[in-house]
Amino acid sequence: MTDRRRFLAAGCALAALPLPAAPQEYPSRPVRVVNPYAPGGSSDPALRPVTTRLQQLYGQNFLIENRGGAGTNIGNEVVARAKPDGHTLLMGTSSLAINPTLYRSLSYDPVRDLQPITLLTNIPNALAVNASLPVRTVAELIRYAREQPGRLNYGSSGVGGTNHLGMELLKSQAGIDIVHVPYKGGGPALIGLLGNEVQVMLSPITAFLQHEQSGRLRLLGVASPRRVAGVDAPTVAEAAGLPGYESGVWMAVFAPAGTPRSIVDRLAVDVDRLLRQPDLIAEYERVFFVPGGGSPEDLARLLREDTDRLGRLIRALGLAGSEGARG
């Protein structure tokens, strides 16, 4: 069973349960939702539709607080150290599975210090090139890179991001040499791609569509297990003949460890139900997000599995501990 089907099955099971008992006063005041990224990225359209609906459901404000920096560690630690009463939540991402191996030390432990609630979305990455590059398919890009090793550059949002790890995985599987140029965020990396400072980039699909339509970029493929509705591009795996190749980022809701189980279960059920509302699904699908859902146990399993899977990749790339002790 795929992760997506597993989460859908879990969501249906959750929906059939009566709403778990929770303290009648919860939430008794505005809820702070920490977003560990700067404003303006793909995290905004993932989080805001859910917080808006939670406000309507609970009659309290759900206030998004952007606390970007240090590879999401600043925002993650804020929540890990917060009072576990349900009034501080985290929009955690795949970085929670990456950072324990990438950073030499962290001041928090994602498994010990955070309580999983439910998955919000999976966001597939896409592979794009500057339009001046004479390639129109993934296969042509691989052939070009093999013929001219080290000539092409690719941009990323920084060392250890999913777009960095995804490109390194592609390089390894395809046997090509493209030089990594890390930027301080996805926005600057995209500017670098548009300006031809770098020629290749892996990023969420929405980052590329406007510029593809204007003819400045060329979208070659999506790094998801299957094609994405509304995107006229094959998967990288099928286009390059690389079975199993996949790259993306997940976003999910966490609370501080020790948050009462009644609150955790109530939030999990309510967010899961929201994620299956047709209007929210349509809102997500407009930006090519795959709605999540599922139980706290499902999210805990995803975190454990990705920590193991991505940790192996980071170690194989020689990046383990490469980010020092900035956490």
RODO-473219 format. One record per residue (C-alpha): residue number from 1; x, y, z. Coordinates in pm, whole numbers, plus 32768, in hexadecimal, padded with zeros to 4 digits. Example, Ala and Ser with C-alpha at 12.3 -4.5 7.8 and 13.67 -1.06 7.14 Angstrom:
<panus>
  nr   xx   yy   zz
   1 84CE 7E3E 830C
   2 8557 7F96 82CA
</panus>
This chain:
<panus>
  nr   xx   yy   zz
   1 8000 8000 8000
   2 808B 8158 7FA2
   3 80B8 8267 80A9
   4 7F9D 832D 800B
   5 7EA9 8206 8019
   6 7F15 81B8 817C
   7 7EC9 831D 81EA
   8 7D78 831B 8136
   9 7D19 81D3 81DB
  10 7D7E 825A 832D
  11 7CBA 8398 82E9
  12 7B7C 82D4 829C
  13 7BAA 8213 83DF
  14 7BD8 8355 84A3
  15 7AA3 83F0 8409
  16 79D1 82C9 847D
  17 7A33 82FE 85E9
  18 7972 83E0 86D6
  19 7A22 8525 8723
  20 7B0F 84D7 8845
  21 7AD3 8582 898C
  22 7BAB 86B7 89BB
  23 7BB7 87C1 8AC7
  24 7A84 8898 8A91
  25 7B54 89D3 8AAA
  26 7C40 896F 898E
  27 7CA4 8A49 88EA
  28 7C74 8B4A 89FA
  29 7D40 8C55 8949
  30 7DE2 8C8F 87F2
  31 7EB9 8B71 8773
  32 8015 8BC0 86F2
  33 8077 8AF2 85C0
  34 81EC 8B0C 857F
  35 8257 8AFC 8413
  36 83D0 8ABA 840C
  37 83F9 8B6C 82BD
  38 83FA 8CD5 824D
  39 82B2 8D5A 81BD
  40 8265 8D27 804E
  41 82CC 8BC0 800F
  42 8204 8A87 7FCA
  43 81C6 8A61 8140
  44 80C9 8B80 8138
  45 7FC8 8ADE 804D
  46 7FF0 8998 810D
  47 7FAB 8A2B 8264
  48 7EC3 8B55 8239
  49 7D91 8A9B 81AE
  50 7D97 89B6 82DD
  51 7DCC 8AC2 83E7
  52 7CB4 8B95 834F
  53 7BC1 8A73 836F
  54 7C37 8A1A 84CE
  55 7BEA 8B7F 8539
  56 7A88 8B56 84B9
  57 7A65 8A02 855E
  58 7AEF 8A5D 86B5
  59 7A93 8BCE 86CD
  60 7BF9 8C2F 8723
  61 7D0A 8CC9 8650
  62 7E18 8BE3 85C7
  63 7F37 8CD6 8596
  64 8052 8C76 84AA
  65 81A7 8CE0 852A
  66 82C5 8CC7 8430
  67 8408 8C67 84E1
  68 84F3 8C11 83C3
  69 8663 8BC9 83D2
  70 876A 8ABC 8415
  71 86C7 89BD 8331
  72 8579 89D7 83F2
  73 8628 898E 853D
  74 85CE 8ADF 85D6
  75 8459 8AAF 85A9
  76 8468 893D 8601
  77 8518 8987 874A
  78 841E 8A97 87A6
  79 8308 8994 87A2
  80 83D9 887E 883D
  81 8413 8963 896A
  82 82B1 89F2 897C
  83 81B1 89A5 8A8B
  84 80FE 8862 8A24
  85 7F99 88E1 8A3F
  86 7F2F 88E0 88D1
  87 7F4F 8A59 88AA
  88 809A 8A43 87EF
  89 80AC 8969 86B8
  90 81B4 892F 85AC
  91 8194 8907 8438
  92 82AA 8806 8427
  93 8340 8794 82E0
  94 8428 868B 8252
  95 8543 8751 82F3
  96 84E7 86A4 843A
  97 8559 855F 8398
  98 868D 85FD 82F8
  99 8724 86D7 8408
 100 877F 85CB 8509
 101 887B 853C 8411
 102 88DC 867C 835B
 103 8930 8746 8492
 104 8A4B 86E2 8579
 105 896E 8731 86A2
 106 8810 87B2 86E3
 107 8785 8858 8818
 108 8644 878D 87F3
 109 85E7 862C 8789
 110 84C9 861D 868A
 111 8452 84CA 870A
 112 847B 850D 887F
 113 8412 867C 888C
 114 82F6 8690 878D
 115 81A3 85E6 8784
 116 8125 858B 8626
 117 7FBC 85EC 85D9
 118 7F6F 85BB 8467
 119 8001 85E2 8309
 120 7F94 8719 8249
 121 801E 86D7 80EE
 122 8121 8637 8011
 123 81B8 8729 7F15
 124 8270 868D 7DEF
 125 83A2 873A 7D62
 126 83CE 877A 7BEF
 127 8504 8791 7B16
 128 8533 88CB 7A45
 129 8647 8968 7975
 130 8693 8AC4 78F6
 131 85F6 8AE5 779D
 132 8748 8B30 7700
 133 87C1 89D0 7749
 134 879B 88FB 760D
 135 86DB 87DE 76B0
 136 8566 8796 76AB
 137 854C 864E 776A
 138 85E1 85B0 789F
 139 8694 84B4 77C4
 140 8732 85CE 76F9
 141 87A1 867D 7838
 142 884A 8540 78B4
 143 88F4 8509 7765
 144 896B 8674 775B
 145 89F5 865B 78BE
 146 8AAA 8518 786E
 147 8B4B 85AE 7739
 148 8BB8 86E8 77F6
 149 8BF8 8681 7960
 150 8C13 879F 7A57
 151 8BA6 88A8 795E
 152 8A42 88CD 79DF
 153 89E1 8964 7B2F
 154 88A8 8922 7BF8
 155 8817 8A02 7D03
 156 8779 899F 7E4D
 157 86E0 8A49 7F7D
 158 880E 89D9 8048
 159 88D6 88AD 80B7
 160 87F8 8791 812D
 161 86B0 8813 809D
 162 85D2 871A 7FE7
 163 8628 87BD 7E99
 164 879D 8795 7EE3
 165 8779 862B 7F51
 166 8690 85E3 7E2D
 167 878A 8668 7D2F
 168 88A8 85A8 7DCE
 169 87D5 846C 7DBE
 170 878F 84B0 7C4E
 171 8901 84E6 7C0A
 172 8957 83A1 7CB9
 173 884F 82D0 7C0A
 174 888F 8368 7AB2
 175 8A0C 836F 7AD2
 176 8A33 84E0 7A80
 177 8B02 8601 7B07
 178 8A48 874B 7B3E
 179 8ADE 884A 7C2E
 180 8A12 88AC 7D62
 181 89E4 8A21 7DA6
 182 892E 8A53 7EF4
 183 8866 8B92 7F26
 184 87C9 8C24 8060
 185 866B 8BB1 800E
 186 8599 8B3A 7EEA
 187 8548 8C9C 7E73
 188 86B2 8D02 7E39
 189 86F8 8BB2 7D96
 190 85D8 8BEA 7CA3
 191 8662 8D44 7C4F
 192 87AF 8C9C 7C0A
 193 8706 8BAA 7B1E
 194 864D 8CBF 7A69
 195 8793 8D81 7A45
 196 884E 8C4D 79C7
 197 8941 8C52 7AED
 198 88D0 8AEA 7B0F
 199 8833 8A22 79F6
 200 8773 8916 7AB4
 201 8695 8910 7BE8
 202 85AE 8828 7CA7
 203 8494 88D6 7D61
 204 831B 88C4 7DA4
 205 825A 88DF 7C5D
 206 81B5 8A2A 7CB1
 207 8308 8ADA 7CB4
 208 8334 8A95 7B41
 209 81E0 8AAF 7A95
 210 81CD 8C29 7A66
 211 832E 8C35 79D9
 212 82F4 8B0A 78F8
 213 81C3 8BB6 7867
 214 8295 8CEC 7821
 215 839A 8C16 7773
 216 84B6 8C5A 7865
 217 84C1 8AF9 78F5
 218 847B 899F 786E
 219 83CF 889F 794D
 220 845C 8745 7903
 221 83B3 865D 79FC
 222 8315 862C 7B50
 223 83CD 856D 7C5F
 224 8297 84B8 7CDC
 225 8238 8346 7CC7
 226 812E 8392 7BC2
 227 80D7 84B0 7AD8
 228 8037 85E6 7B6E
 229 7EE1 864E 7AED
 230 7EED 879B 7A38
 231 8063 878C 79F5
 232 80CE 8732 7894
 233 820A 867A 78F6
 234 826D 850F 7936
 235 82FF 8491 7A7A
 236 8479 84A7 7A8D
 237 8482 8333 7AD6
 238 83D2 82D1 7993
 239 847B 83D9 78BD
 240 85D9 837D 7932
 241 85A7 820A 7960
 242 85EF 8225 7AD7
 243 84F0 8149 7B8A
 244 8499 81C0 7CE5
 245 852B 831D 7CC1
 246 8460 8411 7D93
 247 8495 8561 7E3D
 248 83A8 863E 7EFD
 249 8358 86D7 804B
 250 8249 868A 8148
 251 81AD 8782 8238
 252 80F9 871D 8374
 253 8073 8796 84C3
 254 8137 8753 8602
 255 8112 87C1 876C
 256 8209 87C4 888E
 257 823D 866E 892A
 258 815F 8642 8A59
 259 8030 86EE 89BD
 260 7EF8 8643 8A4C
 261 7E8C 8521 8974
 262 7D26 85A0 8970
 263 7D9B 86E1 88C3
 264 7E7E 8624 87D3
 265 7D65 8539 876D
 266 7C69 8653 8746
 267 7D53 8719 8663
 268 7DAA 85E1 859B
 269 7C3C 858E 855A
 270 7BDA 86F4 8508
 271 7CFF 873D 841F
 272 7CCC 85EE 8373
 273 7B60 8647 8332
 274 7BBF 879F 82B0
 275 7CB8 8704 81BD
 276 7BA2 863A 8120
 277 7AB8 875F 80E7
 278 7A8A 8795 7F6E
 279 7AD7 8909 7F7F
 280 7C20 88D3 8038
 281 7C81 87B4 7F50
 282 7C42 889A 7E28
 283 7D13 89AA 7ECA
 284 7E34 88B9 7EF8
 285 7E18 8823 7D9E
 286 7E2C 897C 7CFE
 287 7F92 898D 7D7E
 288 7FD4 8818 7D3F
 289 7FD7 87B2 7EAE
 290 7F66 8654 7F0D
 291 7E81 8664 8041
 292 7EF7 8594 8167
 293 7E3A 8531 82A1
 294 7E54 8401 8382
 295 7E98 83BF 84EF
 296 7FB3 842E 85D5
 297 803B 82CC 85BC
 298 8045 82E2 843F
 299 810C 8426 844F
 300 81F9 8397 8556
 301 8238 826F 846D
 302 827D 8357 8346
 303 8376 841F 8417
 304 842D 82E3 8485
 305 8439 824E 8327
 306 84AF 8391 8282
 307 85B3 83CD 8391
 308 8644 8278 833D
 309 8623 829A 81C1
 310 86A6 83FD 81A4
 311 87AE 83C0 82AB
 312 8840 82A9 81D6
 313 8847 8392 80A8
 314 88EE 84AC 816D
 315 89F8 83C1 81EF
 316 8A32 832F 8095
 317 8A6A 848F 800F
 318 8B65 84DB 8122
 319 8A89 85EF 81B1
 320 8A4E 8561 830D
 321 8AA2 866C 840D
 322 8B01 8761 82FB
 323 8A2C 8879 8388
 324 8AE7 888C 84D0
 325 8A32 88EA 860E
 326 8954 8A07 859C
 327 8812 8960 8614
</panus>
